[in-house]
Amino acid sequence: METQSHNNIQERPTPSIKGRASVEDNQLMKAVTKEDIKLVQQLLEGGADVNFQEKEWGWSPLHTAVQNGQEDIVDLLLRYGANPCLRKKNGATPFIIAGIGGNVKLLELLLSKGAEVNECDANGFTAFMEAAVKGKIEALRFLYKCGANVNLSRKTKEVQKRLRKGGATALMDAAENGHVDALKILLEEMGADVKACDNMGRNALIYALRNSDHRNVEVITRLLLDHGADVNVRGEKGKTPLIMAVEKKHLGLVQMLLEQEHIEINDTDSEGSTALLLAVQLNLIGIAQLLCEKGASTDCGDLVMIARRNYNSSLAKFLLLHGAREDFHPPAEDWKPQSSRWGEALEHLHRIYRPMIGKLKIFIDEEYKIADTSEGGIYLGFYEGQEVAVKCFCEGSTHGQREMSCLQSSRANSDLVTFYGSESHKDCLYVCLGLCEQTLEEHLDKHRVEVVENEEDEFARNVLSSVFKAVEELHLLCGYTHQDLHPGNILINSKNAICLADFDKSIKWTGEPKEIKTDLEALGLLVLYVVKKGDLLFETLKTKSNEEVIQLSPDEETRNLIYHLFNPGENVKEHLSGLLGHPFFWSWESRYRMLRDVGNESDIKIRKRDSNIVQLLQPGTSEHSRSFAQWTSKIDNYVMEEMNKYYEKHKRYKNTVNDLLKFIRNLGEHINEERNKKMRSSIGEPFQYLQKEFPDLVIYVYTKLRNTEYRKHFPKTHNLNKP
């Protein structure tokens, strides 16, 4: 917004300004300021720069002439080539300055010379907005006729937008500055949107009540309310119009607001103060009585004590008659939250007064917002005293009903986010869920490290095991499919447990395989995303083909798991139950133990060629070469020699899979013996050594034996149907 002091310069574009001004340039500016048209013409004819801009603020002769309303000098400057689109340092053009003065002739002239009716300065002000600030009615009508956007909101630079600045409209400007006639024209002739809010969520009603100086606040408030302004909107520090009216000590305003059908009389500001509590603190007996008579709750603070401290015994008696308590006890100050991330906000919410919504205590305010959603956001709250995340929906929302239905069918202590209950109030549905510290995506962003190949990844195994179990429960017990699996829907709580959330897009499974396949394919992408520690963005993975995703896998177990997720076969519903027994979820020690147990089969130990297990483990003729094809040459020489000493020369280990398994079994039997210390020092832990030397061996054995009786050697895994 422009002012006479020219001090509105934050975040401004820099105009082209001469390094040094000539004597004629400075004389031209002085002549324009003194309104000496003859001298102005003389200097222009003598070569003075008509587009000269002074260095400090970027004022040009045309800007100055427009500010002073000098129509003849403006016309002269334009005839000598003055640029009507030249901008000061704060981005203001002569046309925008003309809006401040409200001079219709100048506005018309500048428009004819190329000005744009909706052009704005660096702070988002247009000529129409400036006219509203100053209450220039004729300018407003003229600009509206020329196409000015009545409901245009002020656009700010990104750094200001992040601070939630900007977004105000001309209606808010007129309301704040007390211009009744301008407000009427904007509302009744031009259709200004009374429900519009700026980037802080404030509407014209808040703007009207912010200014305590103008005398028209009642008239303007009535105008805005009659045109449907939201009476429960919030301003600075979470104050509602009712609270602001009490702070103004304005009984008439309070009475007017209380007449509104949907007034929230017990709403609090960000400090937990209600209108009644403030009225008592300010010793406003008339307003306090009016609020109580209209049903304000007296359970909002130690009202009786405050009244007595103000030596107002009559107010104290009145409050007692309306239910106030002598023994009011605020929440314990030594209460500490469980959550570390949300602790400060939870302590504040616990301390302040909030009217209960059934069993729920919540405050819809930015301080307590966890995340935005497409409908209403997620906020901190307390449900029966328990810290919760509250997902807000419009009453009757399809997404809200899906979320509720899905969670109500989940079991206790599952891998789905905990569902505590729900409440409905004022056309809103509040779904109360277990409070978590961060999403998987946030965790990986904070703890991203370079992926180390061939190292055991317990984090990925634990995370994905929980996610698989959660989706399995969703499919088998709840009868739903998620349809929106991604890293932002996987949460980590204060105990580092993983749970699945966000079921507002879930659907009841109809029996159509594609519905479950959608979840399985998303799980395939999640597997790679987690294994790669988020280095491959999930949105990027969604653009790749299944084959490309499989090829990006860093190890055999991951590659095989993703392949089976992308190719589930016919029994899609129970497919995850089988995959939870996949080697990906086995620790390296468990993998090693499985290989030892298979190698301990008597038919393998005695090399019984025609036995079932020996035949099963033989590579097919079409199978490509494996890491263990010439395995005896890959084992540490000393270890190989020592292990062969247990056999006569013709019975030594051969390059077969069965002999490798036999070797692994025997290695486990002998490596910890006292005489084999050197062998142990050569290879370290056998389970690590073998995983690195033969990375595809476990998957090979798993694939050959998983549908046979020998799967008895596999580690025991999760079974959803067991208690």
N, C-alpha and C positions, 0 to 999 in steps of 0.2 A: 504494500500500500504506500502511495506517495504522501509526503508531508512537506510543509514549508521548510523544515530543517534539513531535508534531503538526507536523512540518516538511515534509510531502509536499504542496506547494502549487502546483507548476508547472501551468500551463494548467488552472485550476480555474474552474468556474462561480461567479459571485458570488451568495450568498444575500441574501435581504432582511433587513437588519440595522438596528435602530434607530439613529438618529443619536446619541442619548444614552441611557444606561442609568439607570433609577431606582435608588434605594437598595435597594428591595425586590428588584429584578431581581438585583443583585449579591449580595444576601444569600441569594437562592434558590440561585444557583450555588455559593456557599460551603457552604450547608447540604447540598446534594446531594453535594458533594465530601467533606464530613465524615460522610456517611451518617446525618445527623440527620433521620429521617423525620418526627418530630413537628414540628420547625421547618419542614420543607418543606411539610407540610400547612397549618401556621399561615400561612405566607407566601402560599401559593396561595389560601387563604380570604380573605386580606387584599388580594388583587388583583394579586399579582406575575404577570408575563407568563410563562406556562408555555413559550412558544416563543421567549423571549429568546435571542439569540445574541451571544456576546462578539465584539468588533470585530476582534480580530487574526486569529483562525483560524476563527471561525464556530461555535464549540462552543455547544451548547444544553444545558439541564439534562438532556434525554433522552439526548443523545450521551454526556454525562459519566456518567450513571447506568448506561448500558449498558456503557461502558468499565470501570466498577468492578464490574460484575456484580451490581448491587443490584436484585434481582428485585422486591422489595416497593416500592421507590421508582419503578422503571420502571412498574409497574402503577398506582401512584398518579398519576404524571405523565400517563399515557395517559387515566386516568379524568377528569382535569382538562383534557383537550383537547390534550395534546402531539401534535404532528404526527409520525407515524412515518416520513414520507417527507422530512422536512426535511434539507437538505444543508449540510454544512460548506463552507468555501471550496474545498476540493479535491474536492468532490462526494460525499463519503462520507455515507451515511445511517446511522442507528442500527443498521439491519439488517446493514450491511456491518461495522460495528464489532463487532457481536455475533459475526460469523464469526471475528474475530481472537481473541476470548475463548473461542470454542468452546462457549458456553453454549446448550445445546439448548432449554432452557425459554424463554430470551429470544428465540431465533430463532423458535420456534413462536408465541410471543405476538405478535411484530412481524408475522409473516406473517398472523396472524388479523386484524391491524389495517390491512392494506392494503399491506404491503411486497411487492415482487416478488422472487422467488427468484433471478433472474438480473440484478437491477439492479446497475449498476456505477458507480464513481466516475469522476472526470475522467481518471484514468490507466488505466481499463479494469479495475480490480480488482473482483471480485464477492466476496460472503461466502464462496462455495465456495473461491475462490482463496486468500483470507485464511486460511481454515481449513487449507488445504494448506501454506501458508507456515509456520504454527505447528504443523503436525502434529496437529491436533485431529481424531482419528479419528471420534468419535461425531458431531461436527458434520458431518463429511464424509458419513457414512452418512445422517444425517437430511436434509441438504440434497439429496442424491442421490435419496432417496425422495420428496422434495417437487418433484422435476423440475429440479434444477440441471443445467446443461449441462456435462458432464465435459470436453468438448473445446473449450469456448469459448475463443477466443484474445482476448487483451487488445486492445481497440480504443482507439486514441489519436486525438488531434486531428490535423488534416491537417499542421500544421507539424512535429509529432513523427514522423508517418508518413513524411514526406519525408526525415527523418534515419534512417529504417528502425528506429525505436523501436517497441515494442509487439509484439503477436502471441504472447506467451508464454501457456502453459496452466498449469493446476493441477499437472499432472504435472511440469513443469519446476520449479515452485516447490518441490514436495516433494523433488525430486532435489537441487536446489541447497542446500536446508537440511538435508539428511541424514536425512530422516524415512523410515526403512525401512518401518515398518508402514503408514504412509499411502501410500507408493509401491506396496506390495503390494496394498492395497485398491483403489487407482486402476486398477492393471493387471489384477488378477485378478477383482475383483468388479464393477468399473464399466466395464471395456473401454476405458480411456484409450488414445488413439492414440500409440503410442511413436514413430511416424514423423513426428509433427507438428513443424513448425519455426516459430520466431518470424520477425519481419520481417527479421532479419539472417541467416536461414538456420540458426540454431542449434537443436539438438534437446535433449531432456532429458539425453542423455549429456554434452553440452558443459556444461550447467548443473551437473551433478553434479561434473564435473572442475574447474569454476571455483573451487569452495570448497575451499581447502586446509586448513581447520581441522577439519572434522568427521571422525570416525573410521570412518564407515560407507561411505567412498567405494568400497571394493572390493565390498562387499555390494550396494550400489546399482548399481554398474557391471555386476556379474554379472546382476542382475535385469533391467536394461535390455537387455543383450545377449541374454539368453535369450528376451526377448520381441520381438527383431528390430530393435533400434535400429541405425540406419545408423552403421557404425564409421568411415566416411570423411567424415563431416560436418565442417564447418569452423566454428570460433569466431572470437574476436577475432584480428585480424592474420593471418587465414587458417590458424590452428593447428588441426590435426586432433587427435582424442582421443589418438592415439599420441604426438604431439609434446607435448601437455599432460602426459601421464603421465611422459614423460622429464623434463620441466621440474620435475615434482614429485619426481623422483629415486626413483620408486616402482617397484621391480623387479617386484613382484607384478602391478601394473596393466599394465605393459608386456607381461609374459608372457601375461596374460589377453587383451589386445587382439590380440597376435600369433597367438593360437589361432583367431581368427576367419577364416573361409574367404575372405572378399573384402577383407581388409585391404590397403590400398595402402601398403606399407612405405616406399616411396621418395617419397611425397608431400611437398611442401614447404609452408612457411608463406609469407606475403607477402614475406618477406625472402629467400626461396630456401633456407632452412635445412631439412634433413631431420632425422628423429629421430636418425639416426646422427651427423650433424654436431653436433647439440646435445649428444648423449651424450659425444662426444669433447671438446667445449668445456668441459663440466661435469666432465670427468675421471671419468666413471662407467664404469669398466672392465667391471663385470658386465653392465650394460645394453648397452654397446657390443658386447660379445662375443655376447650373446643376439641382437642385431639382425643382426650379421654371419652368425651361424649360421642365421638365418631367411631369409637371402638379400638383405639390404640392400646397395645399391650403394655401393661405396667411392669412386665417381667423383662425389662431391658437395661437394668442397672439399679444401683442403690438410690432410687429416686427420693425416698423419704429422708434419708440421711443428707442428700444434697440440698433438699428444700430447707431442712432445719439448719444446715450450715449457712444458708442464706438468710436465716432468721425469718423464714416465711412459714409460720406455723399453720396458717390457713391452707396453704398449698399442700403441706404435708398431710393435713387431715383429709383434704380432698382426694389426694392420691391413695391414702389408706382405704377410703370408701370405694375406690375403683380398683381395688385388688393389689395395690403395691404392698410389698412385704417389709416389715421392720428388720427381718433377719436375712436380707438378701446376701447370698454368697457368690462371688464371682468364681470362674474356673480356677483351679489350683495353678499357681504360677510355676510350680516345680514340675509340671507335666512335661515329658519329653517325647518327641515323636520317634517312631521306629525308622522312618525313612530318613536317609541322610541327604539325598538330593532335594527332597521337597520339605525338609525339616523346618526351615525358617518360615515358609508360608503356612505350614500346618500349625506351627506354634501361634502364629498371628490369628489364624482362623479359629483355633481352639479358644483363644483368649477373648475374642470379640463376641458381642451378642449378635445372633442371627435368629430370626424366626424359624422354627422347625417346620419342615415339610414332612409330616409323618415322623419317621425315624431318622430322617436325613437333615444334616446341617450343611448348607452349601452357600456360597456367595459367587454369583456369576460376575466375576471381575477379572481383569487381566492378571492381577497378582496371583490368582489361583488357577489360571488356565494351564493345562498340561499340553494340549494340542488342539489344533483346529480340525474340524470335520466338515463334511459337506452340508450338515444340517445345523449343528448347534455347539460343537466343541466338546472337549473333555476337561473337567475341572476337578480340583481336589475337594474332598468332602469328608464327613464323618457319618457313617451309617451304624446306628446303635453303638456309637462311640468308637467304632473301628475306622482306621484310616482307609479311605477308598478313593478310587478314581471314578468319577461320575460322568457317564456318557449321556449327553443330552439330545433328545429328539423332539420333534413336534408330535403332539398327541395324535395318534392314529397313523403315524409314519410307518410305511411298509418296512423300511430298514430297521426301525426300532422293534417292530413285532418279530422280525426275523432274528434279531439279536436275542431277544427275550426267549423266544421259543427254543432256539438252539441251546442256550445256556441252561434253561430250566430242565433240559433232558440230560445234562451232563452229570457225572457222579462226583462225589466228594473226593478230595485229594487226587484229582486227575491232573493231566498235563495241559488242560484248558485253563484259561484265566478263571479265578474264583468268582462266582456270582453270589453276591450277598442279598440282593433284593432290589426292588424298584419302588418309586413313588411317582404319583402324577399330581400336577398342580398348575393351574392357569395355562391350560393347553400345552403343557410340556410333560414329557416322559423322562424320568431320571433313572438310568440303569446303573446300579452301584456294583463296581468290580474291584477285584484285588488290586491294590496300588503297587506298581512296579517302578524300578529306578530308571530304566532306559530301554530302548529298543535294541534289537540285535544290530541294526544298522548303526546306531549311535555308538554302541560298544566297539564295533570294529573300526569306526572312524577314529575313536580315541586310542585304541590299542593296536592299531595296524602296525605290523612288523613285516619284514621281508620274509616271504615264504621259503622255508628251508626244506628242500626235497629230501625224501627218504628218512624223515624224522617222525617219530610217533606223535600224532596230533590228538591229544586227549580232549582238547577243547572242542574241536569239530565233532569228534565222536559223541561227546556228551550232549552237545547242543542238538545235533541231528537226531540222536536217539529220542530225546524228549519231544522234538517236533514230529517225528514219525509216530510216536505213541499217541500224541495229541490228535493227529489226523486220523489214525486208526480208530481211536475212540469216537471221533466225529462220524466216521463212516459206519462202524459196526454197532455202537451203542446208541448214538444219538440219531442215526439215520439221516444225517445231513452231509452235504459237500460244501467245502469252504468257498471256493470260487475266487478267492482274492489273496492267495498266499504270496507273501513277499516279506523281506527283512524288517519292514516297519511294523508288521503284525506279530512279530515274535518278540516277547518281552522278557526282561531279566529282572527278578525281584531283589530285595535287599539281602537275601540269602544265596544269591547267584543261581537260583533255580530258574529254569526256562519254562515259559508257558505260551500257549497260542491264544491270540485275541482277535477282535474285530470280525464279528459274524454277521454284520448287517447286510452282507451280500450273499450269505449262505442260502442254500435252497434244500428243501426236503428231497432226498434222492428218489427219483421216479423209476429207477431201474434202468435208466439209459446209461450205458457204459461211458459215454463221452463225458458225462458230468463228473465221474470219478477220475477219468483220464486227465481232465483239466487240472485236478489237484496233483495227480502223480507227476505230470509234466512240470508243474511249478516246483514240486519237491526236487525234481532232477536239477533244475536251475539253482535251487537253494543249496543243494549239496555242493556244487562247484563253487558257488558264491562263498560259502562258509569255509570250505577247504582252502580257498584262495585268500581268505581273510578280508574279503571285500575289495580286493585289488581289481577284480573284474566287477564292474557295477551291474547290479541286477537288471536295470533297464537295458543295459547293453547286451546282456546275455539273452534277454527276451527277443532281440532282433536276430539272433543266430539260429541256424538250423540245428536239429537234434544231433546230427552227425558232427557238426562243428563243436558243439558243447562236449560231446563224448571225447573228441580228440584233444580238447583242452585239459582233460583230467590229468593230474600229476602222477597218479599211481594206478596200479591194476585194480585195487579194491574199489577206488572211487569210480574208475571207468566202468567196471562191471556193474556196480550199483546203479549208476545213472542209466546204463543201457537197459537194465531191467525195469527201471521206472518208466522209461520211454516205450518199453515193449512189454506190457503187463500180461499179455495173453488173454484168455477168456474170463477167468474168475477175478475180475477187477476188484470186487468188493473186499475180498480177503487177501488181496495181493500184498498189502503192507505187512500183514501178520507174518507172512513168509520172509519178507525182506528184513524184518527186525532180527532175523537169525543170520543175516549176511555177514561175511568176514569183516566188512568195513567196521562193524560195531564190536568186533573182538579186539581186545588188547593184544599187543605183540606177544606177550607171554601166553595168552590163551591160544593164539595161532600156533605158537611153538609147541604148546602142550598137545594140541590136536594132531600135529604132525608126528609127534612122539607116540601118541596113542595108536595112530594108524600104523606106524612103523613097528608097533609091538604086536600086531596081528601075526599069529604063528605062521600063516601061509607066506607072509612077506619075509619073515625071519629065515624060513627054510627054503625060500625061493621056489615055491610050488607053482610052476609055470601055468598049470591048467586050472588053478583055483580062481574063484569068482573075483576076488578083490585084486589079484594080480592082473587079470584080464581087463578089469574095469579101469585100472590106472595106466594101461598101456596107451601111448599116443597113437591117434589114428594116422593113416598115411597122408591125409590131406591137411593135418594140423601143422601150422607154421612152427618154426624153430622157437624153442623156449630158452629162458636164461639158464635152465638147469640141464640143457642138452648134453654138455660135456662137463658135468658137474665136478668130477674128480680133479680136473685141472684148475678149478676155480677155488677149491678149498686151500687154505693155508698149507704150504708144503709140509711143514713140521707136524701139523695136526693130522694131515692125511697119512703121513708115515706112521705116526703113533697109533692111529686107529686101525691101520692095516696090520699092525703087529699082533692083533688079537686073532688073526686068521692065517692059515697056511696060504702059500702063494697063489694057488689055483682057486682059492675061495675069497680072494680079496675083492673089495668093492668095485663094481662095474658101473658104467654110465647109464644106468636105468633109473626110472623114477622110484621103483620099489627099493632098489639098493640105497638111494638117497634117503628115503624114509627110514630104512633100517639103520643107516648111518646116523641120522638125527636121533633115533631112539637110543642107540648105543652111546652117542656123544653125551646125551643127557645122563646116562647111567654112570659114565666114567669121568666126566670133566671135573667134578668136584672132589675126586679122590686126591689124597695128599701127593701122590707121585705125579699127578698131572697138573701141577701148579704152572709149569711153563706153558703147557697147552692152553690153560685158562688165560694166562697173561697175553698170549698171542692173539686170541680172538675176542676176549672180553666176554660179555653176556651172550650166550648162544642165540637167544631169541632176537637180539639186535643184529648180530652177525649174519644170521641166516636170512632175516628179512631184507637186509641190504644186498646180500649176494644173490639171492633168488627171489626177487620181488613178485614174480608171478606164480610161485609154487603153491601158495595157500589157495589162491583162486582156482588154480588148476585142479588141486585135490578136491576142493569144495564142489566144483562143477561136476567132476566125475562121480562123486559119492553122494551128493545132496538128495537124490531120489532113491537111495538104496538103504539097506539095513545098517550100513556102516556110518550113517549120519549120527549114530549113537555116540561117536567120538567127538562130535561138534560141541562147543560150549553150550550150556543150557541158557536159553534166552527167555525174554519177556513173553508172557502169555496173557492176553487181555482177559480171558475167561476165568483165570485163576484169581482167588481172593488175594 
